[in-house]
Amino acid sequence: MTNESRCILAKYCKAAGSTSCTNQCPHYISVHGVNGDGGRVGMAGTPKDYKLLTLTNSPAREGQPAVYALLDDYVKTFNRQFEEGGARIKSLYLYSKSPGTGKTTTAVALMNEWIIVNYLGSLKRGITPTQRPAYFLDVNEFQSRYNLATMTGNESELDAIRNEIRCCQIVPFLVMDDIGVRGASDAFRSYLHSIINHRATHSLPTVYTSNIPLERREHDDAHQKTFAEVFDERLYDRVRDQCAEIRFVGKSKRGRR
């Protein structure tokens, strides 16, 4: 097993690969939990298969070299989270028309990079690392939960959804995966707006992934709906605020990871 496949801190750890590199390491426990399924990565809601991803080991890196060249520079801005009144960290909108091009993989790798910077940067400055520095929200799954809860009148689930919305509003770094995969009711759209509006107002970076473009460009399919057409202009205006759209190329590579 390689060092990198055991802990996302391995690249920065002098003990990596030594006999002291075990799951009893306090830093490993802080980031990954006692059994590798907790800690800050676990609290982020990271999908199981992506818990050890970084930009360095991301399987999407080889197929998206131009994208990853940009993201290597983007991650360098993460230290601004420690600067009071520093320059804003931009949000990203990761788009490709085809599914399976590595958008989610890349978004989680970015989220793990944020967790690394928050954890190590906090220790370096003598402050307590944030307990939940990042969070992953599968918007499609979240919408399905909301629809079922409202249809069945499940108040306990609706309370859980409201708590998750609050988490998404205030967490320092958020991934909103698969946004716009299907149309939304006015009520659900208002929930999304409450998350996005709060984050934009408080300059909190968000990484979106989607199969619909944020804006239509010259060579795009004229029949493909844009974000504003799937949702509305109000939500579109908030998403694009201090947000860069990054386009992934190629066709689906699912099943090749």
JOHUKA-V635910 format. One record per pair of residues at least 6 apart in sequence whose C-alpha atoms are under 6 Angstrom apart, sorted by the first residue. I is the first residue (numbers start at 1). J is the second residue. D is the distance in Angstrom with one decimal. If there is no record, write none. Layout:
i->I j->J d->D
i->I j->J d->D
//
This chain:
i->3 j->10 d->5.8
i->3 j->17 d->5.9
i->4 j->10 d->5.6
i->8 j->52 d->5.6
i->10 j->16 d->5.4
i->15 j->21 d->5.7
i->30 j->39 d->5.2
i->31 j->39 d->4.7
i->31 j->40 d->4.8
i->31 j->41 d->5.8
i->32 j->38 d->5.2
i->32 j->39 d->4.4
i->32 j->41 d->5.7
i->33 j->39 d->4.0
i->40 j->132 d->5.8
i->44 j->134 d->5.3
i->44 j->135 d->4.1
i->44 j->136 d->5.9
i->45 j->135 d->6.0
i->45 j->136 d->5.4
i->46 j->136 d->6.0
i->53 j->109 d->5.0
i->54 j->109 d->4.3
i->55 j->109 d->5.4
i->60 j->102 d->5.1
i->89 j->205 d->6.0
i->90 j->205 d->5.8
i->90 j->242 d->5.5
i->90 j->243 d->5.6
i->91 j->205 d->4.7
i->91 j->206 d->4.8
i->91 j->207 d->5.6
i->91 j->243 d->4.4
i->92 j->207 d->4.7
i->92 j->243 d->5.2
i->92 j->244 d->5.0
i->92 j->245 d->5.9
i->93 j->207 d->5.9
i->93 j->208 d->4.7
i->93 j->209 d->5.9
i->93 j->245 d->4.5
i->93 j->246 d->6.0
i->94 j->208 d->5.9
i->94 j->209 d->4.7
i->94 j->246 d->5.0
i->95 j->209 d->5.9
i->95 j->210 d->5.2
i->95 j->211 d->5.7
i->95 j->247 d->4.9
i->96 j->211 d->5.3
i->96 j->247 d->5.7
i->96 j->248 d->5.0
i->97 j->211 d->4.9
i->98 j->251 d->5.8
i->99 j->252 d->5.7
i->100 j->252 d->4.1
i->100 j->253 d->5.5
i->100 j->254 d->5.3
i->101 j->252 d->5.0
i->101 j->253 d->6.0
i->119 j->129 d->5.1
i->122 j->129 d->5.1
i->133 j->172 d->5.5
i->134 j->171 d->5.8
i->134 j->172 d->5.9
i->134 j->173 d->4.5
i->134 j->174 d->5.6
i->135 j->174 d->5.0
i->136 j->175 d->4.8
i->137 j->175 d->5.9
i->137 j->176 d->5.0
i->138 j->177 d->4.9
i->139 j->177 d->5.7
i->139 j->178 d->5.8
i->139 j->179 d->5.6
i->169 j->195 d->4.8
i->169 j->198 d->5.8
i->169 j->199 d->5.8
i->172 j->204 d->5.9
i->173 j->205 d->5.5
i->173 j->206 d->5.9
i->174 j->206 d->4.8
i->175 j->206 d->5.8
i->175 j->207 d->4.7
i->175 j->208 d->5.9
i->176 j->208 d->4.8
i->177 j->208 d->5.8
i->177 j->209 d->4.9
i->178 j->209 d->5.2
i->178 j->210 d->4.8
i->179 j->210 d->5.4
i->193 j->235 d->5.9
i->212 j->226 d->5.7
i->213 j->226 d->5.2
i->214 j->226 d->5.8
i->214 j->227 d->5.0
i->215 j->226 d->5.9
i->228 j->236 d->5.2
//
